[in-house]
Amino acid sequence: MSIPQGQIDLAKTRDRDQHTDGHLDNYIGHRARLGVIIPSTNTAVEYDCQRIIPRGVTWHFSRFMIEHVDLSDDENFMKFLDMLRQTIGASIASLMTCKPDHVMMGMSAETFWGGIKGNDGFVDRIQEAVGHDTGLTTGANAVISALEALGVAGNANKNIAVITPYQPIGDKNVRLFFEDSGYNVRQVLGLRCENAHDAIALLPDHQVMDAVRRVDGDDVDAIIQVGTNLSTATLFPVIEKWLAKPVLPINVATVWHALRSCGVTDQYDHLGRLFEEH
């Protein structure tokens, strides 16, 4: 069964209090070994993870092949998802040979697909693949946990806006997930990126900032960016201070959720309120 929305589950955290002759044993990943599953086209997730490396934590990446990179319309977007579902299993099997304590899914579209019901099904399938003794972070569940930590909980009459790199069919499923989670979705702005690699990863800052301006408003309590191949981890903390409201990159949310799920509570400046305060 999937982890309830918004909860950080510490039940699968292993005992790291290992001592020899009264001294703490330090070894590679003595606090947490975090496995990450990413699409072969993705260049942003590793970049963002490598900026957040607490003492005693290691990141271990496994890629699944993306054979269909065309995202230019709804039909191609669906073909992209259908084909990745066929290759993701092998990357999980490869990753698990390094015995990670926790697995983080460094991809997001599939986690929003079909709303909460679809995400629950995705979580159950991936949990089965990684094993029920291993913790799991998905983009969708991490964002909900992060929003709750930031005081923007679902079913509390909170208004959000979401920026995506997706086509309309992707935006429709993102909206469904957040509405299922109890949010008033004021706007979902899809940037209509035409492929799975450089069309997303090379989006310039000025275009991202323009998207934030377009979705922001006095009635918006938080802005979320989804699509893990778009790194906004350096840009959004500045915008967050400027707008005085949560502005949340999905990669920051997933890294935070994975670390907190392993009992790693290190805080960081200049990564936004989530890492500074929670």
C-alpha positions as a printed Julia matrix, in Angstrom:
278×3 Matrix{Float64}:
  0.0    0.0     0.0
  1.15   3.53   -0.69
  2.26   5.96    2.01
 -0.61   8.29    3.01
 -0.45  11.71    1.41
  1.81  14.15    3.2
  3.45  11.76    5.65
  7.18  11.19    6.05
  7.55   7.47    6.79
 10.51   6.64    9.03
  9.52   3.01    9.51
 12.03   1.77    6.94
 15.0    3.75    8.26
 17.82   1.4     9.22
 19.81   1.73   12.43
 22.87   3.85   11.59
 24.16   4.11   15.14
 27.06   1.72   14.49
 30.03   2.0    16.87
 33.38   0.26   17.4
 35.2    0.66   20.73
 32.82   3.46   21.64
 33.43   5.47   18.48
 30.95   6.06   15.65
 31.85   4.07   12.53
 32.15   6.26    9.47
 31.82   4.47    6.14
 30.47   5.38    2.72
 26.8    6.24    3.14
 26.77   5.57    6.87
 23.72   7.8     7.28
 21.9    6.96    4.04
 22.43   5.37    0.63
 19.87   6.95   -1.69
 19.06   5.33   -5.0
 17.61   7.46   -7.77
 15.78   6.32  -10.89
 15.99   8.79  -13.78
 15.17   8.83  -17.5
 18.17   8.43  -19.8
 17.47  11.9   -21.22
 17.53  13.67  -17.85
 20.48  15.92  -16.96
 18.89  17.98  -14.17
 18.18  15.51  -11.36
 21.82  14.5   -10.86
 22.85  18.16  -10.96
 20.36  19.08   -8.23
 21.18  16.05   -6.06
 24.91  16.77   -6.28
 24.28  20.21   -4.8
 22.76  18.65   -1.68
 25.1   16.07   -0.16
 24.87  15.9     3.64
 27.66  14.26    5.62
 27.42  10.48    5.4
 24.91  10.47    2.52
 25.54   9.08   -0.96
 23.45   9.28   -4.14
 23.34   6.35   -6.57
 21.73   6.81   -9.99
 20.23   4.36  -12.44
 18.86   5.37  -15.85
 16.04   3.8   -17.79
 16.13   4.06  -21.56
 13.96   6.69  -23.24
 13.61   5.51  -26.82
 10.86   7.95  -27.79
 11.96  11.52  -27.01
  9.33  13.35  -29.07
  6.89  15.24  -26.8
  5.53  17.59  -29.44
  1.84  16.72  -28.99
 -0.49  14.65  -26.85
 -0.12  11.52  -28.99
  3.68  11.58  -28.76
  3.51  12.38  -25.05
  1.44   9.23  -24.48
  3.85   7.16  -26.59
  6.71   8.5   -24.47
  4.95   7.29  -21.29
  3.96   3.94  -22.76
  7.54   3.17  -23.8
  9.18   4.23  -20.55
  6.89   1.84  -18.68
  8.6   -0.96  -20.59
 12.17   0.04  -19.64
 11.88   1.3   -16.07
 11.9   -2.16  -14.5
 15.42  -3.02  -15.65
 16.82   0.21  -14.17
 15.19  -0.56  -10.82
 16.63  -4.08  -10.82
 20.08  -2.69  -11.56
 19.8   -0.02   -8.86
 18.76  -2.46   -6.15
 22.02  -4.41   -6.46
 23.76  -1.57   -4.56
 21.26  -2.04   -1.69
 19.98   1.52   -1.29
 18.17   2.44    1.92
 15.64   4.5     0.02
 14.66   4.94   -3.63
 13.72   8.29   -5.16
 11.9    8.47   -8.48
 13.59  11.26  -10.46
 10.73  11.57  -12.95
  7.37  13.18  -12.44
  4.8   12.88  -15.24
  4.0    9.24  -14.47
  3.53  10.0   -10.75
  0.73  12.49  -11.46
 -1.01  10.34  -14.07
 -4.58   9.45  -13.17
 -4.74  11.67  -10.09
 -4.36  10.21   -6.59
 -5.69   6.83   -7.7
 -3.15   6.65  -10.52
 -0.31   7.74   -8.26
 -1.27   5.14   -5.66
 -1.14   2.46   -8.35
  2.26   3.71   -9.51
  3.58   3.71   -5.94
  2.34   0.16   -5.37
  4.02  -1.09   -8.57
  7.34   0.58   -7.8
  7.24  -0.49   -4.15
  6.78  -4.06   -5.29
  9.82  -3.71   -7.54
 12.12  -2.15   -4.9
 10.88  -4.35   -2.06
  8.69  -3.5     0.89
 11.66  -2.98    3.23
 12.92  -0.05    1.12
 11.53   3.46    1.45
 10.18   5.23   -1.63
  9.84   8.84   -2.74
  7.79   9.89   -5.77
  7.49  13.38   -7.18
  3.77  13.63   -6.5
  3.89  12.48   -2.88
  7.0   14.55   -2.15
  5.35  17.74   -3.38
  2.29  17.15   -1.19
  4.5   16.53    1.87
  6.53  19.65    1.1
  3.44  21.83    0.66
  2.06  20.61    3.97
  5.37  21.39    5.69
  5.23  24.87    4.17
  1.74  25.48    5.55
 -0.1   24.99    2.27
 -2.11  21.86    3.02
 -4.77  20.28    0.86
 -8.43  20.51    1.92
 -7.68  23.85    3.6
 -9.0   26.12    0.82
 -5.5   26.79   -0.49
 -4.91  28.04   -4.03
 -1.95  26.9    -6.09
 -0.51  27.4    -9.56
  1.65  24.87  -11.37
  4.27  25.24  -14.11
  4.99  22.2   -16.28
  7.01  21.4   -19.42
  4.16  19.21  -20.64
  1.6   19.07  -23.41
 -2.13  19.55  -22.6
 -2.7   15.9   -21.7
  0.08  16.08  -19.13
 -1.29  19.31  -17.68
 -4.73  17.73  -17.39
 -3.34  14.94  -15.21
 -1.3   17.34  -13.08
 -4.45  19.37  -12.41
 -6.38  16.2   -11.58
 -3.79  15.08   -9.05
 -3.7   18.38   -7.18
 -7.47  18.76   -7.23
 -7.77  15.2    -5.9
 -5.35  16.27   -3.16
 -7.7   19.04   -2.05
 -6.21  22.11   -3.73
 -7.86  24.88   -5.7
 -5.77  24.89   -8.87
 -5.88  28.43  -10.2
 -3.69  27.71  -13.22
 -1.58  25.0   -14.83
  0.82  26.55  -17.33
  2.34  24.03  -19.72
  5.44  25.2   -21.56
  4.83  22.65  -24.36
  8.43  21.44  -24.58
  8.86  19.43  -27.78
 11.28  16.74  -26.62
 12.42  14.97  -23.46
 15.96  16.32  -23.35
 17.26  19.77  -24.32
 13.84  21.35  -24.94
 13.27  21.04  -21.18
 16.76  21.13  -19.68
 17.87  24.19  -21.65
 14.88  26.4   -20.88
 16.45  29.79  -20.07
 15.9   31.49  -16.73
 14.07  34.43  -18.29
 11.46  32.08  -19.76
 10.96  30.37  -16.4
 10.64  33.76  -14.68
  8.08  34.84  -17.25
  6.09  31.69  -16.5
  6.13  32.53  -12.78
  4.84  36.03  -13.52
  2.04  34.59  -15.64
  0.75  32.19  -12.97
  1.25  34.34   -9.87
 -1.5   36.38   -8.3
 -2.67  37.72   -4.96
 -4.99  34.71   -4.67
 -2.2   32.15   -5.21
 -0.78  30.65   -2.0
  2.02  28.62   -3.63
  3.62  27.98   -7.02
  4.94  24.52   -7.94
  7.2   23.53  -10.84
  7.03  19.93  -12.03
  9.07  18.13  -14.68
 12.35  16.86  -13.24
 14.54  17.71  -16.24
 14.02  21.41  -15.51
 16.28  22.58  -12.7
 14.95  25.64  -10.86
 16.73  24.89   -7.58
 18.9   28.02   -7.77
 16.34  30.36   -9.33
 13.23  29.59   -7.29
 14.62  30.39   -3.81
 15.25  33.96   -4.97
 11.79  34.23   -6.53
 10.31  32.79   -3.32
 11.79  35.63   -1.27
 10.64  38.15   -3.86
  7.04  36.89   -3.88
  6.94  36.06   -0.14
  5.19  32.74   -0.74
  6.32  29.13   -1.34
  7.77  28.61   -4.83
  8.62  24.94   -4.98
 10.81  23.03   -7.48
  9.93  19.36   -7.71
 13.59  18.28   -7.52
 14.06  20.12   -4.24
 10.86  18.54   -2.9
 11.95  15.0    -3.81
 15.48  15.4    -2.4
 14.05  16.86    0.82
 11.49  14.06    1.12
 14.07  11.33    0.5
 16.49  12.75    3.06
 13.84  13.34    5.7
 12.47   9.83    5.13
 15.94   8.53    6.08
 16.05  10.64    9.22
 18.56  13.08    7.69
 17.42  16.5     8.89
 20.32  18.71    7.77
 19.2   22.2     6.76
 20.61  24.43    4.02
 20.53  28.1     3.18
 19.73  29.38   -0.33
 17.62  26.35   -1.28
 14.3   27.88   -0.29
 12.11  27.77    2.8
 11.73  24.0     2.62
 15.4   23.26    3.4
 15.92  26.38    5.5
 13.02  25.8     7.87
 11.86  22.15    7.67
